[in-house]
Amino acid sequence: MKDLNSFISEESKKKEKPHATKKGAGADDKKYVRLMEKYKRLRRGDREKANKVLEEAKKLAKEGDVSGNAKIAGAYI
C-alpha cells in the first residue's frame, strides 16, 4: 500500500508533463474551434457580435497556428 507522500508526488509528476497534442494539430486548434462554435450560437441572435467573433476566428486562422483539419471542422460547425 502506498503512503500519502509517494501518492502526492506521483500526482504532481503527472501534472508536470506537457499536454500531448495529436500529430499534425496546431497550437491554436482548440481556440479556433471554440470561436467557431461561439459564432454559430451568436449568428441567429446578435449579428454584430457574431461578425466580431467570426473576424477574430479568421484572424486566428490566418496569423495563428491552426491546422487544416481544424479549419475543416470549423466549416462543418
N, CA, C and O of each residue as an XYZ file, in Angstrom:
308
protein
N       0.830     -1.165      0.000
C       0.000      0.000      0.000
C       0.886      1.244      0.000
O       1.902      1.275      0.694
N       0.512      2.278     -0.775
C       1.310      3.494     -0.891
C       1.039      4.432      0.272
O      -0.071      4.522      0.797
N       2.109      5.127      0.653
C       1.886      6.144      1.670
C       1.487      7.459      0.982
O       1.627      7.597     -0.233
N       1.008      8.385      1.740
C       0.448      9.621      1.209
C       1.478     10.445      0.436
O       1.146     11.015     -0.604
N       2.705     10.519      0.916
C       3.738     11.320      0.255
C       4.078     10.791     -1.134
O       4.240     11.577     -2.067
N       4.187      9.490     -1.284
C       4.501      8.944     -2.602
C       3.329      9.114     -3.556
O       3.528      9.327     -4.752
N       2.120      9.023     -3.043
C       0.940      9.227     -3.881
C       0.877     10.661     -4.395
O       0.596     10.886     -5.572
N       1.134     11.628     -3.525
C       1.109     13.041     -3.910
C       2.219     13.347     -4.907
O       2.004     14.103     -5.855
N       3.396     12.773     -4.711
C       4.498     13.032     -5.638
C       4.211     12.447     -7.014
O       4.615     13.030     -8.020
N       3.526     11.316     -7.084
C       3.153     10.741     -8.375
C       2.154     11.633     -9.101
O       2.245     11.806    -10.317
N       1.207     12.197     -8.372
C       0.218     13.085     -8.972
C       0.875     14.350     -9.515
O       0.505     14.823    -10.590
N       1.832     14.896     -8.794
C       2.498     16.109     -9.250
C       3.357     15.821    -10.492
O       3.484     16.680    -11.364
N       3.936     14.640    -10.576
C       4.717     14.278    -11.756
C       3.830     14.154    -12.982
O       4.242     14.517    -14.084
N       2.621     13.647    -12.803
C       1.687     13.537    -13.924
C       1.305     14.906    -14.457
O       1.147     15.081    -15.665
N       1.158     15.868    -13.574
C       0.759     17.213    -13.979
C       1.895     17.985    -14.622
O       1.639     18.934    -15.362
N       3.125     17.618    -14.370
C       4.272     18.328    -14.913
C       4.493     18.040    -16.395
O       5.104     18.845    -17.098
N       4.009     16.919    -16.863
C       4.222     16.567    -18.258
C       3.416     17.497    -19.161
O       2.276     17.833    -18.840
N       3.994     17.917    -20.285
C       3.241     18.773    -21.200
C       2.116     17.991    -21.855
O       2.194     16.774    -22.027
N       1.080     18.710    -22.212
C      -0.068     18.083    -22.855
C       0.325     17.614    -24.253
O       0.853     18.389    -25.051
N       0.070     16.372    -24.534
C       0.399     15.812    -25.842
C      -0.720     16.135    -26.825
O      -1.890     15.844    -26.572
N      -0.347     16.734    -27.940
C      -1.340     17.027    -28.963
C      -1.268     15.962    -30.033
O      -0.275     15.245    -30.153
N      -2.309     15.870    -30.791
C      -2.322     14.899    -31.872
C      -1.321     15.318    -32.941
O      -1.011     16.498    -33.100
N      -0.837     14.349    -33.651
C       0.141     14.614    -34.694
C      -0.515     15.462    -35.790
O      -1.580     15.118    -36.302
N       0.130     16.559    -36.135
C      -0.383     17.436    -37.170
C      -1.344     18.491    -36.664
O      -1.846     19.292    -37.452
N      -1.609     18.512    -35.379
C      -2.524     19.501    -34.823
C      -1.770     20.791    -34.524
O      -0.619     20.771    -34.090
N      -2.440     21.904    -34.766
C      -1.847     23.198    -34.486
C      -2.062     23.599    -33.042
O      -2.919     23.050    -32.350
N      -1.280     24.555    -32.599
C      -1.372     25.000    -31.214
C      -2.673     25.746    -30.936
O      -3.151     25.749    -29.801
N      -3.249     26.373    -31.950
C      -4.453     27.185    -31.762
C      -5.726     26.491    -32.242
O      -6.755     27.146    -32.410
N      -5.676     25.205    -32.461
C      -6.845     24.486    -32.982
C      -8.051     24.574    -32.060
O      -9.159     24.865    -32.511
N      -7.844     24.324    -30.775
C      -8.959     24.324    -29.836
C      -9.606     25.708    -29.758
O     -10.831     25.833    -29.739
N      -8.779     26.728    -29.713
C      -9.308     28.089    -29.627
C     -10.112     28.430    -30.883
O     -11.166     29.058    -30.788
N      -9.633     28.028    -32.040
C     -10.324     28.304    -33.295
C     -11.688     27.612    -33.329
O     -12.688     28.221    -33.709
N     -11.726     26.356    -32.936
C     -12.991     25.611    -32.953
C     -13.969     26.218    -31.952
O     -15.163     26.317    -32.235
N     -13.474     26.623    -30.788
C     -14.355     27.273    -29.803
C     -14.928     28.573    -30.348
O     -16.105     28.865    -30.138
N     -14.113     29.357    -31.045
C     -14.618     30.600    -31.637
C     -15.685     30.317    -32.678
O     -16.679     31.040    -32.753
N     -15.501     29.290    -33.475
C     -16.497     28.953    -34.487
C     -17.798     28.459    -33.842
O     -18.885     28.741    -34.345
N     -17.689     27.727    -32.735
C     -18.891     27.299    -32.018
C     -19.626     28.505    -31.435
O     -20.854     28.577    -31.475
N     -18.862     29.444    -30.896
C     -19.469     30.658    -30.349
C     -20.145     31.458    -31.464
O     -21.234     31.997    -31.269
N     -19.512     31.533    -32.609
C     -20.097     32.227    -33.751
C     -21.423     31.583    -34.151
O     -22.396     32.279    -34.441
N     -21.454     30.260    -34.164
C     -22.678     29.558    -34.543
C     -23.837     29.921    -33.616
O     -24.958     30.142    -34.075
N     -23.564     29.984    -32.306
C     -24.622     30.319    -31.354
C     -25.073     31.770    -31.496
O     -26.257     32.066    -31.340
N     -24.144     32.673    -31.791
C     -24.475     34.096    -31.854
C     -25.111     34.526    -33.171
O     -25.836     35.520    -33.197
N     -24.868     33.826    -34.236
C     -25.292     34.319    -35.546
C     -26.805     34.426    -35.701
O     -27.273     35.215    -36.523
N     -27.570     33.676    -34.955
C     -29.024     33.758    -35.054
C     -29.605     34.899    -34.243
O     -30.654     35.439    -34.593
N     -28.931     35.272    -33.158
C     -29.480     36.296    -32.280
C     -28.867     37.670    -32.491
O     -29.579     38.629    -32.791
N     -27.572     37.773    -32.338
C     -26.881     39.062    -32.385
C     -25.853     39.039    -33.504
O     -24.749     38.521    -33.337
N     -26.225     39.607    -34.646
C     -25.363     39.567    -35.827
C     -24.058     40.333    -35.640
O     -23.014     39.908    -36.135
N     -24.108     41.455    -34.933
C     -22.904     42.265    -34.764
C     -21.847     41.525    -33.951
O     -20.677     41.499    -34.332
N     -22.250     40.927    -32.839
C     -21.310     40.151    -32.025
C     -20.809     38.934    -32.797
O     -19.636     38.571    -32.705
N     -21.701     38.310    -33.555
C     -21.322     37.136    -34.340
C     -20.263     37.505    -35.372
O     -19.308     36.756    -35.576
N     -20.423     38.641    -36.017
C     -19.448     39.071    -37.015
C     -18.093     39.379    -36.394
O     -17.055     39.121    -37.003
N     -18.099     39.939    -35.161
C     -16.838     40.207    -34.471
C     -16.121     38.906    -34.131
O     -14.903     38.803    -34.276
N     -16.886     37.912    -33.676
C     -16.294     36.612    -33.343
C     -15.757     35.944    -34.608
O     -14.687     35.337    -34.583
N     -16.494     36.054    -35.707
C     -16.040     35.461    -36.970
C     -14.753     36.124    -37.453
O     -13.848     35.437    -37.928
N     -14.661     37.437    -37.339
C     -13.436     38.128    -37.739
C     -12.247     37.701    -36.874
O     -11.128     37.555    -37.366
N     -12.507     37.505    -35.580
C     -11.447     37.041    -34.682
C     -10.986     35.638    -35.081
O      -9.792     35.342    -35.056
N     -11.936     34.781    -35.447
C     -11.585     33.425    -35.866
C     -10.801     33.452    -37.177
O      -9.837     32.704    -37.338
N     -11.204     34.299    -38.099
C     -10.489     34.411    -39.375
C      -9.058     34.906    -39.155
O      -8.116     34.422    -39.783
N      -8.912     35.879    -38.253
C      -7.579     36.415    -37.955
C      -6.696     35.341    -37.334
O      -5.516     35.226    -37.667
N      -7.279     34.550    -36.422
C      -6.528     33.467    -35.800
C      -6.116     32.427    -36.833
O      -4.998     31.913    -36.790
N      -7.012     32.119    -37.758
C      -6.698     31.136    -38.794
C      -5.585     31.634    -39.707
O      -4.763     30.850    -40.182
N      -5.564     32.925    -39.946
C      -4.568     33.500    -40.848
C      -3.204     33.669    -40.174
O      -2.170     33.358    -40.764
N      -3.211     34.164    -38.934
C      -1.960     34.503    -38.266
C      -1.490     33.454    -37.261
O      -0.301     33.384    -36.952
N      -2.411     32.640    -36.748
C      -2.064     31.665    -35.708
C      -1.654     30.329    -36.291
O      -1.487     30.175    -37.500
N      -1.500     29.376    -35.402
C      -1.114     28.016    -35.781
C      -2.359     27.127    -35.755
O      -2.608     26.411    -34.785
N      -3.134     27.190    -36.841
C      -4.365     26.417    -36.957
C      -4.176     25.424    -38.102
O      -3.818     25.803    -39.218
N      -4.423     24.150    -37.806
C      -4.232     23.115    -38.816
C      -5.393     23.106    -39.812
O      -6.448     23.691    -39.568
N      -5.175     22.448    -40.906
C      -6.216     22.311    -41.924
C      -7.420     21.540    -41.417
O      -8.554     21.836    -41.792
N      -7.181     20.556    -40.570
C      -8.277     19.767    -40.015
C      -9.180     20.632    -39.139
O     -10.399     20.463    -39.154
N      -8.602     21.546    -38.386
C      -9.400     22.435    -37.533
C     -10.222     23.400    -38.395
O     -11.358     23.726    -38.052
N      -9.655     23.849    -39.496
C     -10.400     24.733    -40.394
C     -11.584     24.014    -41.018
O     -12.658     24.593    -41.182
N     -11.383     22.754    -41.365
C     -12.480     21.955    -41.917
C     -13.547     21.719    -40.843
O     -14.743     21.795    -41.126
N     -13.115     21.434    -39.622
C     -14.070     21.237    -38.525
C     -14.867     22.505    -38.277
O     -16.073     22.444    -38.038
N     -14.211     23.646    -38.331
C     -14.915     24.920    -38.151
C     -15.915     25.176    -39.258
O     -16.967     25.768    -39.017
N     -15.609     24.748    -40.449
C     -16.544     24.923    -41.561
C     -17.791     24.060    -41.395
O     -18.881     24.457    -41.806
N     -17.635     22.885    -40.797
C     -18.777     21.984    -40.610
C     -19.638     22.371    -39.423
O     -20.767     21.899    -39.292
N     -19.112     23.230    -38.554
C     -19.905     23.663    -37.393
C     -20.939     24.569    -37.910
O     -21.751     25.082    -37.140
